[in-house]
Amino acid sequence: MEFSIGNHKLGKDTIILNMTSATDCPGRALGLCSMGAKCYAMKAERQYPACLPFRRRQAEQWDRESVTEIFKSIALRARRVKTPIQYVRLSEAGDFRTQADVEKANRLAILLSAINIRMYGYTARKDLNFTNLHDNFVMNGTNFMIDNSFNPVPMITGKLDAVCDGDCPNCTLCKVKGHKDIEIKMH
């Protein structure tokens, strides 16, 4: 399975695993995503020609490979990097397509717990069932509460529980189940 290791925002302790691309995002297609043209993941797919094909290959691999095969790929990659891997960031781009994707991701989080790698992500899919997720799987709803609510806003109001400062390597706000309403300035 193809992965990215971190980026300028996430840090080198995070493996990025996409189930879809931003271009093919089911949340956007269903009208559930509030980001629209401000989608951060879509910007990368427009700006970098190799990005969309890479994410589409990841989607094909997500469909084709079993949870065990994906887990083994992550574990192997985690052993080969200098900085210890602490997190899998699920769907930096796109979103869950079906309930089966949620269940597959949950099974992956269970396997990852055995090697002390936490999985987290964000979703606009308020039409899917996220109850009974494993403790090792933190899911942030975009503008609705699952384990946390992640709320992109044009201007920070300071009226919610926490403000994201975009310093992911030094923060665990979205990586821990806290039932926090988190505000972030759109970028």
Steps between C-alpha positions, in 0.01 A plus 500: 500500500625847417518755782638843564696570814390832642513833323593856594195517730469152655858413586708190437330284767188453286419265213233635264252248363232613254189302405403745226623819342354845559387505136300181559385594852162339583428757772521780246305301238219443751493867600612420857828692496482866596845582359412507131756698299707560816593130526863486606554152350359610165760777478782244506335293227478807277847632578706180479442280190611177674271545801165391352635183333679407825183540706296305246756217520462507878122468456547196275739346751260571789231308311724215385705430812372336816522670839780261592698586185460874563604454862811304396594775252467766770695295755780436249523867403493605867802278570697648210480871587728696728228691687270264694151484349233589755198565277317399186311798357206347318374684193701815474293523181152377428274318743332170576298368209285250688444351843728216390789752485426603860502138614822422310671806651384398847648150455827663387504721812461189717803338334702823526436516875721190538801700373407825680403698191182706542272568203305823457316686229222735402170442327206695362299175476243564772278247319726209605514322838810575710379351827709224654831608348801345673678719757799511266294669224426870544249641253439873477174608339521808281247734662340216699604294801640149486806479729556872440345760273742676263360835388671695218402866524589815304600678823582356843228588753647339811148388595568126470697265729833530319678672213723308260823688441605268216806368687415129459843357596472665842129451561264209573169690500354306202686181585328441836132431569399807698153601380644843427362754255820606322514816294750550216545793264443391142822494300 
